[in-house]
Amino acid sequence: MKINLIVSLIALAALTGCETLQTPQQRQQEAARQKAAQRHSEEQVYRVKGQVESVEMENARLMQELQQLRNAVNSYNSQISQLNSKMTALEAKQTREMNELIRRVEGLLKKSVASRSASKPARGSGREHVVESGHTLSAIAQAYGTTVKSIKSANNLKSDSIYVGQKLFIPE
């Protein structure tokens, strides 16, 4: 019990700051220091509060800007998706149209070949073909049942380029 009383007295003395050991002048100086420290702490708290408010305002602005950017990205993604769909449809249409054009050219070449009589064979047996608009070496070769290589060889062609009105010898 005596120990508890002693501990309580020590704790009480620590809480009161042991003022009994200080002179009145020392107490005034300590009070002034504590007041200055308190003012300094209050100023720092005020500055930190201002900085926190500033950061919160900047954060709110950035969040708003981020949301605007997300909305813009979503909009762009939607537009890209629509454009991709349109492009896929256009590519399919272009493929269909190209196949139809090839089929027509092949048909015209077959009619042209069938309607012409055999030309004088100038270089072995074969026929003469006059190139028309839309004709290609591959379509001509297919129409006559031969190869591009044999047509190029028979006509001394170095490339696949041909022109309208050009006369080609088609070997049999």
C-alpha positions in Angstrom: 0.0 0.0 0.0 2.9 2.4 0.8 4.4 1.6 -2.6 1.1 2.5 -4.4 1.0 5.8 -2.5 4.6 6.6 -3.5 3.9 5.7 -7.2 0.8 7.9 -7.1 2.7 10.8 -5.7 5.4 10.4 -8.3 2.9 10.3 -11.1 1.1 13.4 -9.7 4.4 15.3 -9.5 5.2 14.3 -13.1 1.8 15.4 -14.3 2.0 18.8 -12.6 5.5 19.3 -14.0 7.2 19.6 -10.7 6.5 23.3 -10.4 7.9 23.4 -7.0 11.4 23.2 -8.3 11.0 26.2 -10.7 11.4 29.9 -9.8 8.6 32.2 -10.9 10.8 33.6 -13.7 11.5 30.1 -14.9 7.8 29.3 -14.9 7.1 32.4 -17.0 9.8 31.5 -19.5 8.4 28.0 -19.7 4.9 29.2 -20.2 6.1 31.6 -22.9 8.0 28.7 -24.6 4.9 26.5 -24.4 2.7 29.3 -25.8 5.2 29.9 -28.7 5.4 26.2 -29.4 1.6 26.0 -29.4 1.3 29.0 -31.8 3.9 27.4 -34.0 2.0 24.1 -33.9 -1.2 25.9 -34.7 0.4 27.6 -37.7 1.8 24.4 -39.0 -1.6 22.7 -38.6 -3.2 25.7 -40.5 -0.6 25.4 -43.3 -1.1 21.6 -43.5 -4.9 22.1 -43.7 -4.4 24.5 -46.5 -2.1 22.1 -48.3 -4.6 19.3 -47.8 -7.4 21.4 -49.2 -5.3 22.3 -52.2 -4.4 18.6 -52.8 -8.1 17.7 -52.4 -9.1 20.3 -55.0 -6.4 19.2 -57.4 -7.4 15.6 -56.9 -11.1 16.4 -57.6 -10.0 18.3 -60.8 -7.8 15.3 -61.9 -10.6 12.9 -61.2 -13.0 15.0 -63.3 -10.4 15.2 -66.1 -9.9 11.4 -65.8 -13.6 10.8 -66.1 -13.7 13.0 -69.2 -10.8 11.1 -70.7 -12.5 7.8 -69.9 -15.7 9.0 -71.6 -13.6 10.1 -74.7 -11.8 6.8 -74.9 -15.2 4.9 -74.6 -16.5 7.1 -77.4 -13.5 6.6 -79.6 -13.7 2.8 -79.0 -17.3 2.8 -80.0 -16.4 4.8 -83.2 -13.5 2.4 -84.0 -15.8 -0.5 -83.5 -18.4 1.0 -85.9 -15.6 1.8 -88.4 -14.2 -1.7 -88.2 -17.7 -3.1 -88.9 -18.1 -0.8 -91.9 -14.6 -1.7 -93.2 -15.3 -5.4 -92.9 -18.5 -4.9 -94.8 -16.8 -2.9 -97.5 -14.0 -5.4 -97.8 -16.6 -8.2 -98.3 -18.4 -6.1 -100.9 -15.1 -5.3 -102.7 -14.2 -9.0 -102.8 -17.6 -9.9 -104.2 -17.3 -7.2 -106.8 -13.8 -8.2 -107.8 -14.8 -11.8 -108.2 -17.7 -10.7 -110.3 -15.4 -8.6 -112.5 -13.0 -11.5 -112.9 -15.9 -13.8 -113.8 -17.1 -11.3 -116.4 -13.7 -10.8 -117.9 -13.1 -14.5 -118.1 -16.5 -14.9 -119.8 -15.7 -12.1 -122.3 -12.3 -13.7 -123.0 -13.9 -17.1 -123.6 -16.5 -15.5 -126.0 -13.7 -13.7 -127.7 -11.6 -16.8 -128.1 -14.6 -18.8 -129.3 -15.7 -16.2 -131.8 -12.3 -15.7 -133.4 -11.1 -18.1 -136.0 -7.7 -19.6 -135.7 -5.1 -17.0 -136.7 -2.1 -17.8 -138.9 0.4 -19.5 -136.7 3.4 -17.3 -136.9 5.5 -19.1 -134.3 4.4 -22.7 -134.2 0.8 -23.6 -133.6 -1.3 -21.2 -131.6 -3.6 -18.1 -131.9 -3.3 -14.4 -131.9 -5.1 -12.5 -129.1 -5.8 -8.7 -129.1 -5.7 -7.4 -125.5 -8.9 -5.5 -124.5 -9.6 -3.4 -121.4 -9.6 -5.4 -118.2 -7.6 -8.3 -119.6 -4.7 -9.8 -117.6 -2.2 -12.4 -118.6 -3.6 -14.8 -116.0 -7.2 -14.4 -117.3 -6.0 -14.8 -120.9 -4.0 -17.9 -120.0 -6.9 -19.4 -118.2 -9.3 -18.6 -121.2 -7.0 -20.3 -123.6 -6.0 -23.2 -121.3 -2.4 -22.3 -121.1 0.0 -20.7 -118.6 1.2 -17.1 -118.1 4.8 -18.3 -118.4 4.2 -19.8 -121.9 2.5 -16.6 -123.1 5.3 -14.5 -121.8 7.9 -16.8 -123.4 6.1 -16.8 -126.7 5.9 -13.0 -126.8 9.3 -12.2 -125.2 7.6 -10.4 -122.3 9.8 -9.6 -119.3 7.0 -8.5 -117.0 3.2 -9.2 -116.6 2.4 -5.7 -118.0 0.2 -5.7 -121.1 -1.7 -2.9 -122.8 -5.0 -2.5 -124.7 -4.6 -3.3 -128.4 -1.5 -5.3 -127.9 -1.4 -8.5 -130.0 -0.2 -11.6 -128.2 0.6 -15.0 -129.6 -1.1 -17.7 -127.6 0.8 -21.0 -128.0 -1.3 -24.2 -128.0 
